[in-house]
Amino acid sequence: MGYPPLMVGPAFAPLVGGWKRTACIGGVSLLLCLARAWCDDMSSMRRGAVILASVLGLSVAGLVAVSMRRRGKAELDR
């Protein structure tokens, strides 16, 4: 099994949770990717950096999505 399963959490977290849950899931995924990269001795390889950047990017995009969803919900409530 590769790294893509670790990217599923940050990608789907904004659909079911708020910013705290999304940030926690993104952080856990990032830590798991770091641990896996360290175990695979990929810390100095370009592939490892791309994977970590992808997980970080998905986590940030998820936080932006949560923010936009909350803003839209607040507008509808008004």
C-alpha positions in Angstrom: 0.0 0.0 0.0 1.4 3.4 -0.9 0.8 7.0 0.2 -2.5 7.8 -1.6 -4.6 6.3 1.3 -3.0 8.9 3.6 -4.3 11.6 1.3 -8.0 10.5 1.6 -8.4 11.9 5.1 -7.5 15.5 4.3 -9.5 15.4 1.1 -12.8 14.3 2.7 -12.4 15.8 6.2 -14.0 19.2 5.2 -17.2 17.3 4.1 -18.0 16.0 7.5 -16.3 18.3 10.0 -15.3 21.8 11.0 -12.0 23.4 10.9 -10.7 21.7 14.1 -11.4 18.2 12.8 -10.0 19.1 9.3 -6.8 20.5 10.8 -6.4 17.5 13.1 -6.9 15.0 10.3 -4.5 16.9 8.1 -1.9 17.0 10.9 -2.3 13.3 11.6 -2.0 12.5 7.9 1.1 14.7 7.6 2.7 13.0 10.6 1.9 9.6 9.2 3.5 10.6 5.9 6.6 11.9 7.6 6.9 8.6 9.6 6.4 6.5 6.5 8.9 8.6 4.5 11.4 8.2 7.4 10.9 4.4 7.5 11.2 4.2 3.7 14.3 6.4 3.8 12.7 8.8 1.4 13.3 12.0 3.4 16.0 13.1 1.0 14.2 12.1 -2.2 12.1 14.4 -4.4 9.2 11.9 -4.3 8.9 12.2 -0.5 8.9 16.0 -0.7 6.1 15.9 -3.4 4.0 13.6 -1.3 4.4 15.7 1.8 3.6 18.9 -0.2 0.5 17.2 -1.6 -0.8 16.2 1.9 -0.1 19.7 3.2 -1.8 21.3 0.1 -4.9 19.1 0.6 -5.0 20.0 4.2 -4.9 23.7 3.5 -7.4 23.4 0.7 -9.7 21.6 3.1 -9.4 24.4 5.7 -10.3 26.9 2.9 -13.3 24.8 1.9 -14.5 24.7 5.6 -14.2 28.4 5.8 -16.1 29.0 2.6 -18.8 26.5 3.6 -19.2 28.3 7.0 -19.4 31.7 5.2 -22.0 30.4 2.8 -24.1 28.9 5.7 -23.9 32.2 7.6 -25.2 34.1 4.5 -28.1 31.7 4.1 -28.9 32.0 7.8 -29.2 35.8 7.4 
